[in-house]
Amino acid sequence: MGRASDWLREERRKTLGDWVAFCLACGHAQRYFTETETDVPAACPQCGGEIRSRCPSCSARVSSMFAVECEDCGAELRPPVQFGATIRKPPKKG
């Protein structure tokens, strides 16, 4: 990614939050700051499903709403398909 996209990503994180929590059932997502992690609900406010804000394998925080694998250890954060649609397209091969 270019410098402009890096700048935009950093500005968004400064404004909306550094980290992400999402519902495994309905996909509801919210950004949060490190100091407000305790305010992230354990259950989804929309459907009551499990909210995940950290990797279940290594406890690393999640930085993208569209993450399906942990950036640190590669473990699955959630299934790559929700409601019949792929959450993140696979990278194009060279």
N, CA, C and O atoms as a Tinker XYZ file with bonds, in Angstrom:
   376  protein
     1  N      0.830000   -1.186000    0.000000    73     2
     2  CA     0.000000    0.000000    0.000000    64     1     3
     3  C      0.869000    1.242000    0.000000    63     2     4     5
     4  O      1.995000    1.238000    0.497000    81     3
     5  N      0.328000    2.291000   -0.561000    73     3     6
     6  CA     1.070000    3.536000   -0.647000    64     5     7
     7  C      1.025000    4.342000    0.635000    63     6     8     9
     8  O      0.332000    4.002000    1.594000    81     7
     9  N      1.778000    5.409000    0.616000    73     7    10
    10  CA     1.858000    6.270000    1.802000    64     9    11
    11  C      0.522000    6.929000    2.110000    63    10    12    13
    12  O      0.197000    7.140000    3.278000    81    11
    13  N     -0.260000    7.260000    1.079000    73    11    14
    14  CA    -1.562000    7.900000    1.314000    64    13    15
    15  C     -2.494000    6.968000    2.066000    63    14    16    17
    16  O     -3.197000    7.405000    2.977000    81    15
    17  N     -2.515000    5.683000    1.702000    73    15    18
    18  CA    -3.395000    4.740000    2.385000    64    17    19
    19  C     -2.929000    4.489000    3.814000    63    18    20    21
    20  O     -3.753000    4.294000    4.707000    81    19
    21  N     -1.616000    4.492000    4.040000    73    19    22
    22  CA    -1.094000    4.343000    5.399000    64    21    23
    23  C     -1.520000    5.535000    6.254000    63    22    24    25
    24  O     -1.922000    5.366000    7.405000    81    23
    25  N     -1.430000    6.731000    5.695000    73    23    26
    26  CA    -1.836000    7.938000    6.411000    64    25    27
    27  C     -3.313000    7.878000    6.765000    63    26    28    29
    28  O     -3.697000    8.182000    7.895000    81    27
    29  N     -4.147000    7.482000    5.795000    73    27    30
    30  CA    -5.588000    7.396000    6.029000    64    29    31
    31  C     -5.901000    6.369000    7.113000    63    30    32    33
    32  O     -6.749000    6.608000    7.973000    81    31
    33  N     -5.225000    5.240000    7.071000    73    31    34
    34  CA    -5.445000    4.197000    8.084000    64    33    35
    35  C     -5.109000    4.721000    9.478000    63    34    36    37
    36  O     -5.857000    4.484000   10.427000    81    35
    37  N     -4.002000    5.423000    9.604000    73    35    38
    38  CA    -3.603000    5.968000   10.903000    64    37    39
    39  C     -4.577000    7.043000   11.391000    63    38    40    41
    40  O     -4.896000    7.084000   12.579000    81    39
    41  N     -5.047000    7.904000   10.507000    73    39    42
    42  CA    -6.022000    8.922000   10.898000    64    41    43
    43  C     -7.325000    8.284000   11.370000    63    42    44    45
    44  O     -7.916000    8.721000   12.358000    81    43
    45  N     -7.767000    7.250000   10.661000    73    43    46
    46  CA    -9.001000    6.556000   11.050000    64    45    47
    47  C     -8.838000    5.931000   12.433000    63    46    48    49
    48  O     -9.748000    5.994000   13.259000    81    47
    49  N     -7.691000    5.335000   12.678000    73    47    50
    50  CA    -7.465000    4.711000   13.986000    64    49    51
    51  C     -7.406000    5.741000   15.106000    63    50    52    53
    52  O     -7.906000    5.488000   16.203000    81    51
    53  N     -6.807000    6.892000   14.847000    73    51    54
    54  CA    -6.748000    7.943000   15.863000    64    53    55
    55  C     -8.131000    8.473000   16.206000    63    54    56    57
    56  O     -8.384000    8.878000   17.340000    81    55
    57  N     -9.028000    8.468000   15.219000    73    55    58
    58  CA   -10.369000    9.014000   15.406000    64    57    59
    59  C    -11.353000    7.974000   15.936000    63    58    60    61
    60  O    -12.108000    8.252000   16.868000    81    59
    61  N    -11.347000    6.789000   15.351000    73    59    62
    62  CA   -12.361000    5.774000   15.657000    64    61    63
    63  C    -11.912000    4.710000   16.646000    63    62    64    65
    64  O    -12.744000    4.083000   17.301000    81    63
    65  N    -10.617000    4.502000   16.759000    73    63    66
    66  CA   -10.103000    3.480000   17.655000    64    65    67
    67  C     -9.044000    2.650000   16.975000    63    66    68    69
    68  O     -9.075000    2.459000   15.760000    81    67
    69  N     -8.112000    2.160000   17.757000    73    67    70
    70  CA    -6.995000    1.383000   17.224000    64    69    71
    71  C     -7.364000   -0.058000   16.912000    63    70    72    73
    72  O     -6.763000   -0.679000   16.036000    81    71
    73  N     -8.333000   -0.584000   17.615000    73    71    74
    74  CA    -8.628000   -2.013000   17.556000    64    73    75
    75  C    -10.076000   -2.265000   17.196000    63    74    76    77
    76  O    -10.896000   -1.347000   17.218000    81    75
    77  N    -10.397000   -3.520000   16.862000    73    75    78
    78  CA   -11.727000   -3.901000   16.402000    64    77    79
    79  C    -12.254000   -5.075000   17.212000    63    78    80    81
    80  O    -11.511000   -5.976000   17.601000    81    79
    81  N    -13.552000   -5.038000   17.453000    73    79    82
    82  CA   -14.270000   -6.182000   18.020000    64    81    83
    83  C    -15.431000   -6.468000   17.073000    63    82    84    85
    84  O    -16.048000   -5.539000   16.553000    81    83
    85  N    -15.734000   -7.744000   16.846000    73    83    86
    86  CA   -16.837000   -8.081000   15.947000    64    85    87
    87  C    -17.608000   -9.272000   16.481000    63    86    88    89
    88  O    -17.084000  -10.089000   17.238000    81    87
    89  N    -18.879000   -9.353000   16.064000    73    87    90
    90  CA   -19.749000  -10.452000   16.466000    64    89    91
    91  C    -19.549000  -11.621000   15.519000    63    90    92    93
    92  O    -19.573000  -11.452000   14.300000    81    91
    93  N    -19.354000  -12.794000   16.075000    73    91    94
    94  CA   -19.165000  -13.987000   15.258000    64    93    95
    95  C    -20.458000  -14.416000   14.572000    63    94    96    97
    96  O    -20.413000  -15.091000   13.544000    81    95
    97  N    -21.603000  -14.038000   15.122000    73    95    98
    98  CA   -22.886000  -14.473000   14.565000    64    97    99
    99  C    -23.413000  -13.546000   13.470000    63    98   100   101
   100  O    -23.770000  -14.011000   12.388000    81    99
   101  N    -23.464000  -12.244000   13.740000    73    99   102
   102  CA   -24.108000  -11.325000   12.774000    64   101   103
   103  C    -23.140000  -10.375000   12.079000    63   102   104   105
   104  O    -23.524000   -9.699000   11.124000    81   103
   105  N    -21.886000  -10.312000   12.541000    73   103   106
   106  CA   -20.910000   -9.452000   11.902000    64   105   107
   107  C    -20.849000   -8.033000   12.435000    63   106   108   109
   108  O    -20.029000   -7.241000   11.969000    81   107
   109  N    -21.699000   -7.689000   13.405000    73   107   110
   110  CA   -21.637000   -6.349000   14.011000    64   109   111
   111  C    -20.191000   -6.078000   14.411000    63   110   112   113
   112  O    -19.525000   -6.950000   14.970000    81   111
   113  N    -19.704000   -4.866000   14.125000    73   111   114
   114  CA   -18.316000   -4.537000   14.454000    64   113   115
   115  C    -18.239000   -3.159000   15.086000    63   114   116   117
   116  O    -19.057000   -2.281000   14.809000    81   115
   117  N    -17.246000   -2.987000   15.933000    73   115   118
   118  CA   -16.989000   -1.688000   16.540000    64   117   119
   119  C    -15.501000   -1.517000   16.748000    63   118   120   121
   120  O    -14.788000   -2.481000   17.027000    81   119
   121  N    -15.032000   -0.285000   16.610000    73   119   122
   122  CA   -13.637000    0.037000   16.888000    64   121   123
   123  C    -13.549000    0.527000   18.327000    63   122   124   125
   124  O    -14.516000    1.050000   18.881000    81   123
   125  N    -12.375000    0.348000   18.921000    73   123   126
   126  CA   -12.175000    0.818000   20.288000    64   125   127
   127  C    -10.714000    1.173000   20.496000    63   126   128   129
   128  O     -9.845000    0.735000   19.743000    81   127
   129  N    -10.453000    1.964000   21.515000    73   127   130
   130  CA    -9.095000    2.338000   21.898000    64   129   131
   131  C     -8.603000    1.383000   22.986000    63   130   132   133
   132  O     -9.407000    0.772000   23.690000    81   131
   133  N     -7.307000    1.259000   23.118000    73   131   134
   134  CA    -6.714000    0.372000   24.120000    64   133   135
   135  C     -7.290000    0.633000   25.500000    63   134   136   137
   136  O     -7.636000   -0.303000   26.221000    81   135
   137  N     -7.393000    1.895000   25.865000    73   135   138
   138  CA    -7.868000    2.233000   27.216000    64   137   139
   139  C     -9.364000    2.004000   27.418000    63   138   140   141
   140  O     -9.843000    2.077000   28.550000    81   139
   141  N    -10.109000    1.731000   26.355000    73   139   142
   142  CA   -11.552000    1.472000   26.507000    64   141   143
   143  C    -11.916000    0.012000   26.227000    63   142   144   145
   144  O    -13.091000   -0.309000   26.046000    81   143
   145  N    -10.927000   -0.864000   26.191000    73   143   146
   146  CA   -11.189000   -2.276000   25.899000    64   145   147
   147  C    -12.177000   -2.891000   26.897000    63   146   148   149
   148  O    -12.968000   -3.758000   26.525000    81   147
   149  N    -12.140000   -2.461000   28.126000    73   147   150
   150  CA   -13.060000   -3.025000   29.128000    64   149   151
   151  C    -14.514000   -2.656000   28.833000    63   150   152   153
   152  O    -15.429000   -3.277000   29.372000    81   151
   153  N    -14.732000   -1.658000   27.986000    73   151   154
   154  CA   -16.095000   -1.253000   27.614000    64   153   155
   155  C    -16.672000   -2.097000   26.477000    63   154   156   157
   156  O    -17.864000   -1.997000   26.186000    81   155
   157  N    -15.853000   -2.920000   25.833000    73   155   158
   158  CA   -16.331000   -3.771000   24.742000    64   157   159
   159  C    -17.221000   -4.849000   25.356000    63   158   160   161
   160  O    -16.785000   -5.571000   26.253000    81   159
   161  N    -18.467000   -4.966000   24.882000    73   159   162
   162  CA   -19.368000   -5.959000   25.469000    64   161   163
   163  C    -18.958000   -7.386000   25.117000    63   162   164   165
   164  O    -18.339000   -7.617000   24.078000    81   163
   165  N    -19.296000   -8.330000   25.967000    73   163   166
   166  CA   -19.014000   -9.739000   25.705000    64   165   167
   167  C    -20.035000  -10.317000   24.729000    63   166   168   169
   168  O    -19.740000  -11.256000   23.990000    81   167
   169  N    -21.239000   -9.744000   24.734000    73   167   170
   170  CA   -22.312000  -10.197000   23.847000    64   169   171
   171  C    -22.707000   -9.072000   22.899000    63   170   172   173
   172  O    -22.677000   -7.898000   23.267000    81   171
   173  N    -23.071000   -9.433000   21.699000    73   171   174
   174  CA   -23.447000   -8.473000   20.667000    64   173   175
   175  C    -24.711000   -7.714000   21.066000    63   174   176   177
   176  O    -25.688000   -8.330000   21.493000    81   175
   177  N    -24.707000   -6.386000   20.933000    73   175   178
   178  CA   -25.901000   -5.614000   21.260000    64   177   179
   179  C    -27.026000   -5.818000   20.254000    63   178   180   181
   180  O    -28.171000   -5.467000   20.540000    81   179
   181  N    -26.729000   -6.379000   19.082000    73   179   182
   182  CA   -27.762000   -6.596000   18.064000    64   181   183
   183  C    -28.407000   -7.969000   18.158000    63   182   184   185
   184  O    -29.629000   -8.097000   18.082000    81   183
   185  N    -27.561000   -9.016000   18.328000    73   183   186
   186  CA   -28.119000  -10.370000   18.274000    64   185   187
   187  C    -27.811000  -11.222000   19.505000    63   186   188   189
   188  O    -28.367000  -12.310000   19.660000    81   187
   189  N    -26.931000  -10.735000   20.378000    73   187   190
   190  CA   -26.563000  -11.503000   21.565000    64   189   191
   191  C    -25.446000  -12.496000   21.339000    63   190   192   193
   192  O    -25.078000  -13.225000   22.261000    81   191
   193  N    -24.888000  -12.548000   20.124000    73   191   194
   194  CA   -23.802000  -13.477000   19.803000    64   193   195
   195  C    -22.499000  -13.085000   20.481000    63   194   196   197
   196  O    -22.401000  -12.030000   21.107000    81   195
   197  N    -21.505000  -13.945000   20.347000    73   195   198
   198  CA   -20.200000  -13.707000   20.957000    64   197   199
   199  C    -19.450000  -12.594000   20.238000    63   198   200   201
   200  O    -19.347000  -12.591000   19.011000    81   199
   201  N    -18.929000  -11.652000   21.012000    73   199   202
   202  CA   -18.074000  -10.592000   20.487000    64   201   203
   203  C    -16.626000  -11.041000   20.658000    63   202   204   205
   204  O    -16.220000  -11.473000   21.736000    81   203
   205  N    -15.859000  -10.931000   19.582000    73   203   206
   206  CA   -14.448000  -11.307000   19.643000    64   205   207
   207  C    -13.604000  -10.061000   19.384000    63   206   208   209
   208  O    -13.780000   -9.378000   18.375000    81   207
   209  N    -12.685000   -9.774000   20.310000    73   207   210
   210  CA   -11.784000   -8.635000   20.150000    64   209   211
   211  C    -10.321000   -9.060000   20.174000    63   210   212   213
   212  O     -9.428000   -8.246000   19.936000    81   211
   213  N    -10.080000  -10.327000   20.461000    73   211   214
   214  CA    -8.715000  -10.852000   20.507000    64   213   215
   215  C     -8.680000  -12.234000   19.874000    63   214   216   217
   216  O     -9.692000  -12.933000   19.805000    81   215
   217  N     -7.511000  -12.606000   19.420000    73   215   218
   218  CA    -7.307000  -13.930000   18.841000    64   217   219
   219  C     -7.520000  -14.987000   19.922000    63   218   220   221
   220  O     -6.981000  -14.854000   21.021000    81   219
   221  N     -8.295000  -16.032000   19.633000    73   219   222
   222  CA    -8.508000  -17.070000   20.637000    64   221   223
   223  C     -7.251000  -17.905000   20.911000    63   222   224   225
   224  O     -7.169000  -18.573000   21.942000    81   223
   225  N     -6.276000  -17.874000   20.002000    73   223   226
   226  CA    -5.055000  -18.667000   20.183000    64   225   227
   227  C     -3.951000  -17.928000   20.922000    63   226   228   229
   228  O     -3.328000  -18.474000   21.833000    81   227
   229  N     -3.706000  -16.656000   20.517000    73   227   230
   230  CA    -2.559000  -15.950000   21.091000    64   229   231
   231  C     -2.929000  -14.658000   21.829000    63   230   232   233
   232  O     -2.054000  -13.989000   22.379000    81   231
   233  N     -4.198000  -14.311000   21.843000    73   231   234
   234  CA    -4.719000  -13.117000   22.524000    64   233   235
   235  C     -4.278000  -11.791000   21.897000    63   234   236   237
   236  O     -4.383000  -10.743000   22.535000    81   235
   237  N     -3.787000  -11.828000   20.656000    73   235   238
   238  CA    -3.440000  -10.572000   19.971000    64   237   239
   239  C     -4.725000   -9.813000   19.651000    63   238   240   241
   240  O     -5.760000  -10.417000   19.370000    81   239
   241  N     -4.648000   -8.506000   19.695000    73   239   242
   242  CA    -5.804000   -7.682000   19.330000    64   241   243
   243  C     -6.028000   -7.735000   17.823000    63   242   244   245
   244  O     -5.117000   -8.045000   17.056000    81   243
   245  N     -7.252000   -7.429000   17.414000    73   243   246
   246  CA    -7.636000   -7.441000   16.002000    64   245   247
   247  C     -7.619000   -6.005000   15.493000    63   246   248   249
   248  O     -8.178000   -5.116000   16.135000    81   247
   249  N     -6.982000   -5.766000   14.344000    73   247   250
   250  CA    -6.874000   -4.401000   13.834000    64   249   251
   251  C     -7.772000   -4.113000   12.634000    63   250   252   253
   252  O     -7.917000   -2.951000   12.254000    81   251
   253  N     -8.381000   -5.133000   12.024000    73   251   254
   254  CA    -9.220000   -4.926000   10.850000    64   253   255
   255  C    -10.588000   -5.565000   11.039000    63   254   256   257
   256  O    -10.698000   -6.687000   11.534000    81   255
   257  N    -11.627000   -4.842000   10.642000    73   255   258
   258  CA   -12.982000   -5.388000   10.721000    64   257   259
   259  C    -13.178000   -6.572000    9.789000    63   258   260   261
   260  O    -14.107000   -7.360000    9.964000    81   259
   261  N    -12.299000   -6.697000    8.793000    73   259   262
   262  CA   -12.437000   -7.746000    7.798000    64   261   263
   263  C    -11.451000   -8.894000    8.021000    63   262   264   265
   264  O    -11.308000   -9.763000    7.161000    81   263
   265  N    -10.785000   -8.902000    9.148000    73   263   266
   266  CA    -9.802000   -9.952000    9.429000    64   265   267
   267  C    -10.494000  -11.302000    9.618000    63   266   268   269
   268  O    -11.523000  -11.406000   10.284000    81   267
   269  N     -9.908000  -12.317000    9.021000    73   267   270
   270  CA   -10.388000  -13.679000    9.225000    64   269   271
   271  C     -9.296000  -14.550000    9.847000    63   270   272   273
   272  O     -9.570000  -15.625000   10.381000    81   271
   273  N     -8.043000  -14.060000    9.766000    73   271   274
   274  CA    -6.913000  -14.744000   10.383000    64   273   275
   275  C     -6.132000  -13.766000   11.246000    63   274   276   277
   276  O     -6.067000  -12.574000   10.944000    81   275
   277  N     -5.545000  -14.270000   12.309000    73   275   278
   278  CA    -4.737000  -13.449000   13.200000    64   277   279
   279  C     -3.470000  -12.981000   12.476000    63   278   280   281
   280  O     -2.785000  -13.778000   11.836000    81   279
   281  N     -3.169000  -11.698000   12.581000    73   279   282
   282  CA    -1.959000  -11.154000   11.965000    64   281   283
   283  C     -0.698000  -11.689000   12.641000    63   282   284   285
   284  O      0.353000  -11.773000   12.005000    81   283
   285  N     -0.788000  -12.052000   13.919000    73   283   286
   286  CA     0.389000  -12.506000   14.664000    64   285   287
   287  C      0.676000  -13.999000   14.505000    63   286   288   289
   288  O      1.809000  -14.388000   14.223000    81   287
   289  N     -0.355000  -14.840000   14.686000    73   287   290
   290  CA    -0.103000  -16.287000   14.684000    64   289   291
   291  C     -0.757000  -17.035000   13.529000    63   290   292   293
   292  O     -0.469000  -18.214000   13.325000    81   291
   293  N     -1.631000  -16.378000   12.769000    73   291   294
   294  CA    -2.271000  -17.024000   11.630000    64   293   295
   295  C     -3.492000  -17.858000   11.968000    63   294   296   297
   296  O     -4.095000  -18.448000   11.071000    81   295
   297  N     -3.875000  -17.925000   13.237000    73   295   298
   298  CA    -5.051000  -18.708000   13.633000    64   297   299
   299  C     -6.326000  -18.066000   13.087000    63   298   300   301
   300  O     -6.370000  -16.859000   12.847000    81   299
   301  N     -7.350000  -18.876000   12.895000    73   299   302
   302  CA    -8.623000  -18.365000   12.396000    64   301   303
   303  C     -9.318000  -17.533000   13.474000    63   302   304   305
   304  O     -9.504000  -17.986000   14.603000    81   303
   305  N     -9.699000  -16.308000   13.105000    73   303   306
   306  CA   -10.449000  -15.451000   14.015000    64   305   307
   307  C    -11.942000  -15.702000   13.896000    63   306   308   309
   308  O    -12.684000  -15.613000   14.874000    81   307
   309  N    -12.373000  -16.019000   12.675000    73   307   310
   310  CA   -13.765000  -16.324000   12.376000    64   309   311
   311  C    -13.811000  -17.004000   11.024000    63   310   312   313
   312  O    -12.842000  -16.942000   10.267000    81   311
   313  N    -14.927000  -17.655000   10.704000    73   311   314
   314  CA   -15.024000  -18.271000    9.384000    64   313   315
   315  C    -14.902000  -17.202000    8.288000    63   314   316   317
   316  O    -15.373000  -16.079000    8.473000    81   315
   317  N    -14.278000  -17.534000    7.156000    73   315   318
   318  CA   -14.063000  -16.547000    6.098000    64   317   319
   319  C    -15.314000  -16.191000    5.296000    63   318   320   321
   320  O    -15.278000  -15.285000    4.464000    81   319
   321  N    -16.423000  -16.902000    5.544000    73   319   322
   322  CA   -17.669000  -16.648000    4.828000    64   321   323
   323  C    -18.768000  -16.354000    5.844000    63   322   324   325
   324  O    -18.913000  -17.062000    6.840000    81   323
   325  N    -19.541000  -15.297000    5.578000    73   323   326
   326  CA   -20.675000  -14.981000    6.438000    64   325   327
   327  C    -21.866000  -14.625000    5.559000    63   326   328   329
   328  O    -21.743000  -13.817000    4.638000    81   327
   329  N    -23.003000  -15.219000    5.837000    73   327   330
   330  CA   -24.229000  -15.006000    5.063000    64   329   331
   331  C    -24.011000  -15.323000    3.582000    63   330   332   333
   332  O    -24.599000  -14.679000    2.713000    81   331
   333  N    -23.162000  -16.320000    3.298000    73   331   334
   334  CA   -22.924000  -16.751000    1.936000    64   333   335
   335  C    -21.934000  -15.911000    1.150000    63   334   336   337
   336  O    -21.692000  -16.194000   -0.023000    81   335
   337  N    -21.357000  -14.889000    1.759000    73   335   338
   338  CA   -20.398000  -14.022000    1.067000    64   337   339
   339  C    -19.027000  -14.125000    1.737000    63   338   340   341
   340  O    -18.925000  -14.246000    2.958000    81   339
   341  N    -17.994000  -14.074000    0.928000    73   339   342
   342  CA   -16.633000  -14.090000    1.443000    64   341   343
   343  C    -16.340000  -12.752000    2.116000    63   342   344   345
   344  O    -16.576000  -11.696000    1.529000    81   343
   345  N    -15.829000  -12.794000    3.339000    73   343   346
   346  CA   -15.540000  -11.571000    4.087000    64   345   347
   347  C    -14.391000  -10.821000    3.443000    63   346   348   349
   348  O    -14.459000   -9.603000    3.279000    81   347
   349  N    -13.354000  -11.524000    3.083000    73   347   350
   350  CA   -12.178000  -10.884000    2.470000    64   349   351
   351  C    -11.769000  -11.702000    1.259000    63   350   352   353
   352  O    -11.608000  -12.921000    1.333000    81   351
   353  N    -11.605000  -11.009000    0.147000    73   351   354
   354  CA   -11.173000  -11.693000   -1.070000    64   353   355
   355  C     -9.747000  -12.193000   -0.883000    63   354   356   357
   356  O     -8.930000  -11.518000   -0.256000    81   355
   357  N     -9.438000  -13.383000   -1.428000    73   355   358
   358  CA    -8.057000  -13.862000   -1.343000    64   357   359
   359  C     -7.149000  -12.941000   -2.151000    63   358   360   361
   360  O     -7.585000  -12.360000   -3.145000    81   359
   361  N     -5.885000  -12.801000   -1.733000    73   359   362
   362  CA    -4.969000  -11.936000   -2.485000    64   361   363
   363  C     -4.749000  -12.466000   -3.899000    63   362   364   365
   364  O     -4.766000  -13.673000   -4.141000    81   363
   365  N     -4.544000  -11.533000   -4.822000    73   363   366
   366  CA    -4.265000  -11.928000   -6.205000    64   365   367
   367  C     -2.877000  -12.540000   -6.283000    63   366   368   369
   368  O     -1.933000  -12.050000   -5.663000    81   367
   369  N     -2.765000  -13.604000   -7.043000    73   367   370
   370  CA    -1.473000  -14.272000   -7.194000    64   369   371
   371  C     -0.749000  -13.673000   -8.380000    63   370   372   373
   372  O     -1.312000  -13.509000   -9.462000    81   371
   373  N      0.514000  -13.350000   -8.149000    73   371   374
   374  CA     1.392000  -12.667000   -8.973000    64   373   375
   375  C      1.508000  -12.776000  -10.380000    63   374   376
   376  O      2.342000  -12.101000  -10.984000    81   375
